[in-house]
Amino acid sequence: MVVQRSLAQQFLALQAALTSALAVWLAVEQDPHTWAAVGAALVYVVCWRAFKGGWEPARQVAVGMLTLLLVVSTREPHLTERPALAVMMPSVVALMLTSERWIVASAVVGWLGLVVRSGFRSPLLHPLELSVLGMAVTGLVLARRAMDAAVRRLAGQAESAERARQQAEAAAREAIAERDRAGKLEAQVLHMQRLEGVGRLAGGIAHDFNNLLTVISASVSMAERAAEQGESPAVDLQEAQHAVGRASELTQQLLAFARRQVLRKRSVELSELVSGVERMLRRVMGASVELATDLCREPLPVHADAGQLEQVIVNLVLNARDAVQRGGRIVITTRREASADHAALELQAASGMEYACVEVRDDGAGMSAEVKERLFEPFFTTKAPGKGTGLGLATSFGIVRQHEGMIEVESEVGVGSTMRVLLPLASAVESVPATSGVQIAGRRPRVLVVEDEPQIRAIAARALTNAGFEVVQAANGALGLASFKSEQPAIDVMVTDVIMPELTGLDLARAVRQLDPRVGLVFMSGYPEAMHGMRAGEFQGAAFLNKPFSPQLLVAAVRERLPNVSRLQEQA
């Protein structure tokens, strides 16, 4: 036992010190027991060192040697006058170091040795002395039993504590393993849900695009047949163009849902925006549904893309219109809100930050908890087939999140729904200066078109040429930079794709602006996130066109970015 061993080691060390001190004192007093004390001190020291080094029998050796020293070295008066005290000394040592048998054995050996050495004249033979000696030995034996019982009890408690610790560790390991298993299972469930959502998204996109491609393909075929028969293909081409426009709108909705579209933000007064949208909404709502507004009297400036924000409001109102019965009521409200009033905003906003709120409330059928949970999933709709695409609210959610805002939904079946859009307040409303095109004088303006897709490059060049521009084409960024350096007269506007091999559109624009800071820039891409590599304040006055775009939009963007007339006149 660790505790018992520690006590024995400490006892041996203490006895070695006390016996050494006793030997010195006896030597000074010239006592005849000096050599016995020196021998006992040596026994204690040697056995203490041996026991400390790990030799377990050192305890029994100490008791045996001390008993032998008692028998051999005891002198008068302890031999015949006070022998009981001498006999008990090894037994006391045995009490601390060994066991019950060693206590009895040391007492018996010491008693016999002293009786024999005294010539059987020792008081130890007297019945009273024998009874006292027996009682003392019995007391030592009982004390040893109590010590052993206490040590066993402590050992049992320690063993129980160790078992409890091991069980707790095992339970903790099992809990951690269970948590890991639960985490993996949850991750698998989330992964399956994501795959299910991606599947629904892909299915919805494929369905809508297949419909549009069918329209485009059929319209082009009929236009070709009309041209072959000498008829006008205008109607068929208009149908194809209309389908292309719907496809473009669908991609913009998907980008808005994914928060990847490029926003043209400026300071907008929210109540004025709602007031402007209200007039258009009244025309599409009809007389069967009442539309009311409660607009905040104080300014509510927000930094937003006005067109995208109008789309959000229209989507929410039209969704409310579809939920109400004939004679129902929809109310649009604007007001200020503090972030502290909304737990979700409090987590993401600075303390005391204020938000502009536009709320659309209806008294329609309301929504169940299941519908609310899936409300912003793309292509999820509760409307009848053909009555909705399921992208309106998903698009609105993406637009609002891209504006660093959020949408709150409250609804109760049979009572109605409230959709609340919260956007960070801006400091002031900016004035937007009107733009006007420049008059070209002296020569045709020169445009460099850089696009790695040959068909797009050819169509862009054809549209700009038909609009009166002189066009230079380049198949990638490196060729575009070489053309810009070598062309004379100098290029006035560069139209470039963003994602290209060798040299990206952004890197090309940086190199061109270093050569000529006045050159106009028009970026075009089907992947708007590519513009996120642009540094703040870079490419002032540049335009960004989302693919697909119309030739008219391209020509207008180029015209607006022509440099000043004086430069053109200088080069003429």
C-alpha positions in Angstrom: 0.0 0.0 0.0 1.3 3.4 -0.9 0.1 5.1 2.4 1.5 2.2 4.6 4.8 2.2 2.8 5.1 6.0 3.2 4.5 5.8 6.9 7.0 3.0 7.4 9.7 5.0 5.5 9.0 8.1 7.6 9.1 6.0 10.8 12.5 4.4 9.9 14.0 7.9 9.1 12.6 9.3 12.4 13.9 6.4 14.5 17.4 6.7 12.8 17.6 10.3 13.8 16.3 9.7 17.4 18.5 6.7 18.0 21.5 8.5 16.7 20.8 11.4 19.1 20.3 8.9 22.0 23.6 7.2 21.2 25.4 10.5 21.4 23.7 11.3 24.7 24.6 7.9 26.2 28.2 8.3 25.1 28.4 11.6 26.9 26.9 10.0 30.0 29.2 7.0 29.6 26.2 4.7 29.8 26.8 1.0 29.3 24.1 0.9 26.7 26.0 3.3 24.4 27.1 0.6 22.0 23.6 -0.9 21.8 22.2 2.5 20.9 24.9 2.9 18.2 24.0 -0.5 16.8 20.3 0.3 16.8 21.1 3.6 15.0 23.1 1.8 12.4 20.3 -0.7 11.9 17.7 2.1 11.4 20.0 4.0 8.9 20.8 0.9 6.8 17.3 -0.4 6.8 15.9 3.1 6.0 18.2 3.5 3.0 17.5 0.0 1.8 13.7 0.4 2.1 13.9 3.8 0.4 15.7 2.1 -2.5 12.8 -0.4 -2.9 14.0 -3.4 -0.8 10.8 -4.4 1.0 12.2 -6.9 3.5 14.1 -4.0 5.2 11.2 -3.6 7.6 11.4 -7.2 8.9 15.2 -7.1 9.0 14.9 -4.0 11.2 12.6 -5.6 13.7 14.7 -8.8 13.8 18.0 -7.0 14.3 16.5 -4.7 17.0 15.2 -7.8 18.9 18.6 -9.4 18.6 20.3 -6.3 19.9 17.8 -6.2 22.8 18.6 -9.7 23.9 22.4 -9.4 23.5 23.1 -5.8 24.7 20.6 -5.3 27.5 22.4 -4.4 30.8 21.2 -3.7 34.3 18.9 -2.4 35.6 16.8 -3.3 32.4 17.9 -6.9 32.6 16.4 -7.7 36.1 14.6 -4.6 37.4 12.8 -3.1 34.4 12.8 -5.8 31.7 9.2 -5.2 30.4 10.1 -1.8 28.9 13.1 -3.4 27.0 10.9 -6.3 25.8 8.3 -3.9 24.4 10.6 -1.7 22.3 11.0 -4.2 19.3 7.2 -4.8 19.5 6.5 -1.1 19.1 8.8 -1.0 16.1 7.0 -4.0 14.7 3.7 -2.2 15.2 4.8 0.5 12.9 6.8 -1.5 10.3 5.4 -5.1 9.9 2.4 -7.1 11.1 0.7 -8.8 14.1 2.9 -11.9 13.9 6.0 -9.9 14.0 4.7 -8.0 17.1 4.1 -11.3 19.0 7.3 -12.9 17.7 9.5 -10.0 18.7 7.9 -9.9 22.2 8.2 -13.7 22.7 11.9 -13.8 21.5 12.8 -10.8 23.6 11.1 -12.2 26.7 12.8 -15.6 26.4 16.2 -14.0 25.7 16.0 -11.7 28.7 14.8 -14.6 31.0 17.6 -16.8 29.9 20.2 -14.2 30.3 19.0 -13.3 33.8 19.4 -16.9 34.9 15.7 -17.2 35.2 15.7 -14.5 37.9 13.8 -12.0 35.7 10.6 -10.4 37.0 9.2 -11.3 33.6 8.4 -14.7 35.1 6.1 -13.1 37.7 2.4 -13.7 36.8 1.6 -10.0 37.2 4.5 -9.0 34.9 3.4 -11.7 32.4 -0.2 -10.4 32.4 0.9 -6.8 31.9 3.2 -7.8 29.1 0.5 -9.9 27.5 -2.0 -7.0 27.8 0.6 -4.6 26.2 1.3 -7.1 23.3 -2.5 -7.6 22.8 -3.0 -3.8 22.7 -0.2 -3.5 20.1 -1.8 -6.4 18.0 -5.2 -4.7 18.2 -3.7 -1.4 17.2 -2.0 -3.1 14.3 -5.3 -4.6 13.2 -7.0 -1.2 13.4 -4.2 0.3 11.3 -4.5 -2.5 8.8 -8.3 -2.1 8.6 -8.0 1.7 8.2 -5.4 1.2 5.5 -7.6 -1.4 3.7 -10.6 1.0 4.0 -8.5 3.8 2.6 -7.3 1.5 -0.2 -10.8 0.5 -1.0 -12.0 4.1 -1.1 -9.0 4.9 -3.3 -9.8 2.0 -5.6 -13.5 3.0 -5.7 -12.5 6.5 -6.5 -10.2 5.2 -9.2 -12.9 3.0 -10.7 -15.3 6.0 -10.6 -12.7 8.1 -12.3 -12.2 5.5 -15.0 -16.0 5.1 -15.4 -16.3 8.9 -15.7 -13.6 9.0 -18.3 -15.2 6.1 -20.2 -18.6 7.9 -20.0 -16.9 11.2 -21.2 -15.3 9.3 -24.0 -18.6 7.7 -25.0 -20.3 11.1 -24.7 -17.7 12.7 -27.0 -18.0 9.7 -29.4 -21.8 10.0 -29.3 -21.5 13.8 -30.0 -19.1 13.1 -32.9 -21.5 10.5 -34.3 -24.4 12.9 -33.8 -22.4 15.7 -35.5 -21.5 13.4 -38.4 -25.2 12.3 -38.7 -26.3 16.0 -38.6 -23.7 16.9 -41.3 -25.0 14.0 -43.4 -28.6 15.1 -43.0 -27.6 18.7 -43.9 -25.6 17.4 -46.9 -28.6 15.5 -48.0 -30.8 18.5 -47.5 -28.4 20.6 -49.6 -28.3 18.0 -52.3 -32.1 17.9 -52.2 -32.2 21.7 -52.5 -29.6 21.7 -55.3 -31.7 19.0 -57.0 -34.8 21.1 -56.8 -32.9 24.2 -57.9 -31.3 22.3 -60.9 -34.7 20.8 -61.8 -36.4 24.2 -61.7 -33.7 25.8 -63.7 -33.7 23.0 -66.3 -37.5 23.1 -66.6 -37.6 26.9 -67.1 -34.6 27.0 -69.4 -35.8 24.1 -71.5 -39.1 25.9 -72.0 -37.3 29.1 -73.0 -34.9 27.1 -75.3 -37.9 25.5 -76.9 -39.5 28.9 -77.6 -36.2 30.2 -79.0 -35.5 27.2 -81.2 -39.0 27.1 -82.6 -39.1 30.8 -83.2 -35.8 30.8 -85.1 -36.9 27.8 -87.2 -40.2 29.6 -88.0 -38.3 32.8 -88.8 -36.0 30.9 -91.2 -39.1 29.3 -92.9 -40.8 32.7 -93.2 -37.7 34.2 -94.8 -37.5 31.3 -97.2 -41.1 31.9 -98.2 -40.6 35.6 -98.6 -42.6 36.5 -95.5 -41.5 38.8 -92.7 -39.8 36.9 -89.8 -40.3 39.9 -87.4 -43.0 38.3 -85.2 -41.0 35.1 -84.8 -37.8 37.0 -84.0 -39.6 39.1 -81.5 -40.8 35.9 -79.7 -37.2 34.6 -79.6 -36.0 38.0 -78.3 -38.8 37.9 -75.6 -37.7 34.4 -74.6 -34.0 35.6 -74.4 -35.2 38.5 -72.1 -37.0 36.0 -69.9 -33.9 33.8 -69.7 -31.9 36.9 -68.7 -34.4 37.7 -66.0 -34.2 34.2 -64.7 -30.4 34.3 -64.4 -30.6 37.6 -62.6 -33.1 36.2 -60.2 -30.8 33.2 -59.5 -27.8 35.6 -59.0 -29.9 37.7 -56.6 -30.9 34.6 -54.6 -27.2 33.6 -54.5 -26.2 37.2 -53.6 -23.8 37.3 -56.6 -25.3 40.0 -58.7 -23.6 43.4 -59.1 -25.5 46.1 -57.3 -25.4 49.8 -58.3 -25.9 51.3 -54.9 -26.6 54.9 -54.1 -28.5 56.7 -51.3 -32.2 56.2 -51.8 -35.1 57.7 -49.7 -37.1 54.6 -48.8 -40.5 56.2 -48.4 -40.1 58.0 -51.8 -39.2 54.7 -53.4 -42.3 53.0 -51.9 -44.5 55.9 -53.0 -43.2 55.5 -56.6 -43.7 51.8 -56.6 -47.2 52.2 -55.1 -48.5 53.9 -58.3 -47.4 51.0 -60.4 -48.7 48.4 -58.0 -52.2 50.0 -58.0 -52.4 49.4 -61.7 -51.6 45.6 -61.4 -53.6 45.0 -58.2 -57.0 45.8 -59.6 -60.1 46.9 -57.7 -60.6 43.6 -55.8 -57.8 44.2 -53.3 -57.4 47.4 -51.3 -53.8 48.7 -51.2 -52.9 51.3 -48.4 -49.7 52.9 -47.3 -48.5 54.4 -44.1 -45.2 56.2 -44.8 -42.8 57.6 -42.3 -42.7 61.4 -42.3 -39.0 61.6 -41.4 -36.4 60.7 -44.0 -35.3 57.1 -44.3 -32.2 57.1 -46.4 -30.7 53.7 -47.3 -27.6 52.8 -49.4 -29.2 50.5 -52.0 -29.7 49.6 -55.6 -33.1 51.3 -56.2 -34.1 48.9 -59.0 -33.4 45.8 -56.9 -35.2 47.3 -53.9 -38.2 48.0 -56.0 -38.2 44.4 -57.1 -38.2 43.3 -53.5 -41.3 45.5 -52.7 -43.1 44.3 -55.8 -42.5 40.7 -55.0 -43.7 41.0 -51.4 -46.9 42.9 -52.4 -47.7 40.5 -55.3 -47.2 37.6 -52.9 -49.6 39.2 -50.5 -52.1 39.8 -53.3 -52.1 36.2 -54.1 -52.8 35.3 -50.5 -55.8 37.6 -49.9 -59.4 37.0 -50.9 -61.5 39.5 -52.9 -62.1 42.5 -50.7 -58.9 41.9 -48.8 -56.5 44.6 -47.6 -52.7 45.1 -48.0 -50.8 47.8 -46.1 -47.3 49.0 -46.8 -45.6 50.7 -43.9 -42.2 52.5 -43.6 -40.6 53.5 -40.3 -37.4 53.5 -38.3 -36.4 50.5 -36.2 -33.6 50.0 -33.6 -31.4 46.9 -33.8 -32.2 46.2 -30.1 -35.8 45.5 -31.1 -34.8 42.5 -33.2 -32.8 39.7 -31.7 -31.3 38.6 -35.1 -30.2 42.2 -35.9 -28.7 42.6 -32.4 -26.4 39.7 -33.1 -25.0 41.2 -36.3 -25.4 45.0 -35.8 -23.5 47.5 -33.7 -25.2 48.6 -30.5 -27.8 51.3 -31.1 -27.7 51.0 -34.9 -30.9 52.1 -36.6 -32.6 50.4 -39.5 -35.2 51.5 -42.1 -38.1 49.2 -42.2 -40.6 48.5 -45.0 -43.5 46.3 -43.9 -46.0 44.5 -46.1 -49.0 43.3 -44.1 -52.1 41.4 -45.4 -55.2 39.8 -44.0 -55.0 36.8 -46.2 -55.0 33.0 -45.5 -51.7 33.0 -43.6 -49.0 30.3 -43.6 -48.3 27.1 -41.7 -45.0 26.5 -39.9 -43.9 24.1 -42.6 -44.5 26.7 -45.4 -42.7 29.4 -43.4 -39.7 27.2 -43.0 -39.4 26.7 -46.7 -40.6 30.1 -47.8 -37.3 31.4 -49.2 -36.3 28.1 -51.0 -35.8 28.6 -54.8 -38.6 27.1 -56.9 -40.8 26.4 -53.8 -44.3 27.6 -54.3 -47.8 26.8 -52.9 -49.5 28.3 -56.0 -51.1 26.3 -58.7 -49.0 25.2 -61.7 -48.3 28.1 -64.0 -49.2 30.7 -61.4 -45.7 31.2 -60.0 -42.1 30.2 -60.5 -41.1 30.0 -56.8 -38.3 32.5 -57.3 -39.9 35.7 -56.2 -39.3 35.4 -52.4 -36.0 33.6 -52.9 -34.8 36.5 -55.1 -36.0 39.1 -52.5 -34.2 37.3 -49.7 -30.9 37.3 -51.7 -31.3 41.0 -52.6 -32.0 42.0 -49.0 -29.1 40.0 -47.6 -26.8 41.5 -50.3 -27.8 44.9 -48.9 -26.7 43.7 -45.4 -30.3 43.6 -44.3 -32.8 40.9 -43.3 -36.4 39.8 -43.8 -38.7 38.9 -40.9 -41.8 36.9 -41.4 -44.8 36.7 -39.1 -47.9 34.6 -40.1 -50.9 32.9 -38.6 -53.2 30.6 -40.5 -56.5 32.3 -41.1 -55.3 35.7 -39.8 -52.7 36.9 -42.3 -49.0 37.5 -42.8 -46.5 40.3 -42.2 -43.2 40.5 -44.2 -40.8 43.0 -42.8 -37.6 44.2 -44.6 -35.0 45.9 -42.5 -32.1 47.8 -44.1 -29.3 49.8 -42.5 -29.9 53.5 -42.5 -27.6 55.7 -44.5 -26.4 59.2 -43.5 -28.0 61.2 -46.3 -29.6 61.0 -49.7 -27.2 61.7 -52.5 -28.1 63.7 -55.6 -27.6 61.8 -58.8 -26.4 64.1 -61.6 -28.0 63.7 -64.9 -25.8 62.3 -67.7 -25.8 63.3 -71.3 -24.0 61.8 -74.2 -21.1 63.6 -75.9 -21.1 64.8 -79.5 -18.4 63.1 -81.6 -16.5 65.5 -83.7 -13.6 65.1 -86.2 -13.4 61.3 -86.5 -15.2 58.1 -85.7 -14.5 57.0 -82.0 -12.4 53.9 -81.7 -13.4 51.0 -79.5 -11.3 48.0 -78.5 -13.4 44.8 -77.9 -11.5 42.1 -75.9 -13.4 38.8 -75.6 -12.2 35.2 -75.7 -15.6 33.9 -76.9 -15.5 34.4 -80.7 -19.3 34.6 -81.2 -19.8 37.2 -78.5 -16.8 39.2 -79.8 -18.2 39.2 -83.3 -21.7 40.2 -82.2 -20.3 43.1 -80.0 -18.1 44.3 -82.9 -21.0 44.2 -85.3 -23.3 46.1 -83.0 -20.7 48.8 -82.4 -19.8 49.1 -86.1 -23.4 49.5 -87.1 -23.6 52.3 -84.4 -20.8 54.2 -86.2 -17.8 53.2 -84.1 -14.5 52.0 -85.5 -13.9 48.6 -83.8 -10.6 46.7 -83.1 -10.9 43.1 -81.9 -8.7 41.0 -79.6 -9.1 37.4 -78.6 -7.6 37.6 -75.1 -6.2 40.1 -72.6 -2.6 39.9 -73.8 -3.5 40.6 -77.4 -5.8 43.3 -76.2 -3.0 45.1 -74.4 -0.7 44.8 -77.4 -3.4 46.2 -79.6 -4.1 49.1 -77.3 -0.3 50.0 -77.3 0.0 49.8 -81.1 -3.2 51.3 -82.4 -3.2 54.8 -83.9 -5.3 56.9 -83.4 -5.6 55.9 -79.8 -8.4 53.7 -78.4 -11.2 55.8 -76.9 -13.2 53.0 -75.1 -12.3 49.5 -74.2 -15.0 46.8 -73.9 -13.6 43.7 -72.2 -14.7 40.4 -70.7 -13.7 39.9 -67.1 -12.7 36.2 -67.0 -10.1 35.5 -69.6 -7.0 33.3 -69.9 -3.5 34.8 -69.6 -4.6 38.2 -68.6 -7.9 39.0 -66.8 -10.1 41.9 -67.8 -9.4 43.7 -64.5 -5.6 43.3 -64.9 -6.0 44.5 -68.5 -8.0 47.5 -67.4 -5.3 48.4 -64.8 -2.6 48.2 -67.5 -4.6 50.3 -69.9 -5.4 53.0 -67.4 -1.7 53.3 -66.6 -1.1 54.0 -70.2 -4.1 56.3 -70.7 -6.1 57.3 -67.6 -8.8 58.9 -69.8 -9.8 55.8 -71.7 -13.4 54.7 -71.1 -14.0 51.2 -69.7 -17.0 48.8 -70.2 -16.8 45.4 -68.4 -19.0 42.4 -69.4 -19.3 39.1 -67.8 -21.8 36.3 -67.1 -20.1 35.8 -63.7 -20.6 39.0 -61.7 -18.6 37.8 -58.7 -15.5 38.3 -60.9 -15.8 42.0 -60.2 -15.2 41.4 -56.5 -11.5 41.5 -57.2 -11.8 45.2 -58.0 -10.3 47.5 -55.3 -12.4 50.2 -53.7 -12.5 53.4 -55.9 -10.9 51.6 -58.8 -12.0 52.2 -62.4 -14.1 55.3 -61.8 -16.8 55.8 -64.4 -16.6 52.2 -65.7 -19.7 50.3 -66.7 -20.6 46.6 -66.0 -22.9 44.7 -68.4 -24.4 41.4 -67.2 -24.5 38.7 -70.0 -26.8 38.4 -71.8 -27.2 42.0 -72.9 -28.8 43.7 -75.9 -26.8 45.5 -78.6 -28.6 48.7 -77.7 -27.4 48.5 -74.1 -23.8 47.9 -75.2 -23.9 50.9 -77.6 -25.4 53.1 -74.9 -22.8 52.1 -72.3 -19.9 52.8 -74.8 -21.4 56.2 -75.8 -21.7 57.3 -72.2 -18.0 56.5 -71.6 -16.5 58.3 -74.5 -13.8 60.7 -73.5 -14.2 64.5 -73.9 -14.6 66.1 -77.3 -11.4 68.1 -77.0 -9.3 65.0 -77.1 -11.1 63.6 -80.2 -10.6 67.0 -81.9 -6.9 66.9 -81.0 -6.5 63.5 -82.6 -8.6 64.4 -85.7 
